[in-house]
């Protein structure tokens, strides 16, 4: 699924042409404080290549998100990660500051749950949230994820959340 829409966002498969938007996102210290810190353009370019490779390997990954007026809002998706040496699929999202507080994280998380369970047939999803990122914890909890304890992920102390497919309630429909 290269593209999809939610009620207020459009999503497009991550590609080389998104590099400038990602660099701006990753250079914002407020946005990046829970991502391990500000990322240089070179690190962001490597990040982009890695995540494009994820698409090639798994058939899904990160999408770039835009508001209905075409403004860059952030990135979000599903990706394989290793947490405590276990391969799991993570729900991930990051929004630019101008998009904060508008409910986009909840909207995209609900849609990613639907894609993960209904489209991809996954049995569970995880969320990994850096300690102190209370808004992201609330998003996952509202979406039916259960806190499973603390883990270290990318050298940061985090809270691990999990949601099983059997828990999937009705969420916003996905329009491909």
C-alpha positions in Angstrom: 0.0 0.0 0.0 2.0 3.0 -1.3 -0.6 5.6 -0.4 -3.6 5.9 1.9 -5.8 8.6 3.5 -7.2 9.2 6.9 -9.9 11.7 7.7 -7.4 14.6 7.7 -4.1 13.2 6.4 -2.7 11.7 3.2 0.2 9.2 3.4 2.7 8.5 0.7 5.4 5.8 0.8 8.7 7.2 1.9 11.0 8.0 -1.0 14.2 10.0 -1.9 12.1 13.0 -2.8 11.1 13.4 0.9 14.7 14.0 2.1 14.3 17.8 2.6 11.2 17.4 4.7 12.8 14.7 6.9 16.0 16.8 7.3 13.9 19.8 8.6 11.9 17.5 10.9 15.1 15.9 12.4 16.9 19.2 12.8 14.2 20.5 15.1 15.4 20.0 18.7 11.9 19.9 20.2 10.8 17.2 17.7 13.9 15.2 18.1 14.3 15.2 21.8 12.5 11.8 22.0 14.2 10.4 18.9 17.7 10.3 20.4 18.5 14.0 19.6 18.9 16.2 16.5 20.1 14.3 13.4 22.4 15.8 10.9 21.4 15.8 7.2 23.9 12.9 6.6 22.3 10.8 9.4 18.8 11.6 8.1 19.9 10.5 4.6 21.2 7.2 6.0 17.9 6.9 8.0 15.9 7.4 4.8 18.0 4.8 2.9 17.5 2.3 5.8 13.7 2.9 5.8 13.4 2.6 2.1 15.3 -0.7 2.4 12.7 -1.8 4.9 10.0 -1.3 2.3 11.9 -3.4 -0.2 12.5 -6.2 2.3 9.1 -6.3 4.0 6.6 -4.6 1.7 5.6 -2.0 4.3 7.4 0.7 6.3 7.1 4.5 6.8 4.9 6.9 5.0 5.3 10.7 4.8 2.2 12.5 6.0 0.6 15.6 4.6 -2.4 17.6 5.7 -5.2 18.0 3.2 -3.8 21.3 2.0 -0.5 19.5 1.1 1.6 20.7 4.0 4.2 18.3 5.4 2.9 17.0 8.8 5.4 14.3 9.6 6.1 10.6 9.1 4.6 7.5 10.5 4.4 3.8 9.8 5.0 0.2 10.7 8.5 -1.2 10.9 10.3 -4.2 12.2 12.5 -3.5 15.2 14.4 -5.6 17.7 13.5 -5.0 21.3 15.3 -7.2 23.8 16.5 -9.3 20.9 12.9 -10.0 19.8 11.7 -9.0 16.3 8.5 -7.0 16.5 6.6 -4.6 14.4 6.4 -1.1 15.8 3.8 1.6 15.3 6.0 4.7 14.8 5.1 8.4 14.2 6.8 11.8 14.4 5.1 15.1 13.7 6.5 18.6 13.1 5.7 21.0 15.9 3.0 22.8 13.8 1.0 19.6 13.8 1.2 18.9 17.5 -2.0 19.0 19.6 -4.3 18.4 16.7 -5.1 14.7 17.2 -3.0 13.5 14.2 -1.0 11.0 16.3 -4.2 9.3 17.5 -5.7 9.4 14.0 -2.6 7.8 12.3 -2.1 5.3 15.1 -5.7 4.0 14.7 -5.1 3.7 10.9 -1.8 1.9 11.4 -3.5 -0.6 13.7 -6.0 -1.3 10.9 -3.3 -1.7 8.3 -1.2 -3.9 10.6 -3.9 -6.2 11.6 -6.4 -6.2 8.7 -4.2 -5.6 5.7 -0.9 -7.2 6.8 -2.4 -9.9 9.1 0.0 -9.2 11.9 -0.8 -10.8 15.3 0.6 -8.0 17.4 2.0 -4.5 17.3 4.3 -2.7 19.7 4.9 0.9 20.6 8.2 2.1 22.2 8.1 5.4 23.9 11.0 7.2 25.5 10.5 7.8 29.2 9.0 11.3 29.7 7.1 11.4 26.4 3.7 11.4 28.1 1.7 12.5 25.1 2.8 9.4 23.1 2.0 7.1 26.0 -1.5 8.6 26.1 -1.9 8.0 22.3 -1.0 4.3 22.6 -3.1 3.8 25.7 -6.1 5.4 24.0 -5.5 3.1 21.0 -5.7 0.0 23.2 -2.0 -0.7 23.8 -1.0 -2.2 27.2 2.1 -1.1 29.0 4.5 -4.1 29.3 7.4 -2.5 31.2 10.6 -0.7 30.6 13.2 -1.5 28.0 16.3 0.0 26.5 15.9 0.9 22.9 18.6 2.7 20.9 20.4 3.4 24.2 17.4 5.2 25.7 15.2 4.1 28.6 11.7 3.5 27.2 8.3 2.1 28.0 7.2 -0.9 25.9 3.5 -1.1 24.8 1.9 -4.1 23.0 -1.4 -4.6 21.4 -2.7 -8.0 20.2 -4.8 -8.3 17.0 -7.6 -9.9 19.1 -8.0 -6.6 20.8 -8.7 -4.7 17.6 -11.8 -2.5 18.0 -13.5 -0.6 15.1 -11.2 2.2 14.0 -11.3 4.7 11.2 -11.5 3.2 7.8 -8.5 3.3 5.5 -9.0 4.6 2.0 -6.3 3.3 -0.4 
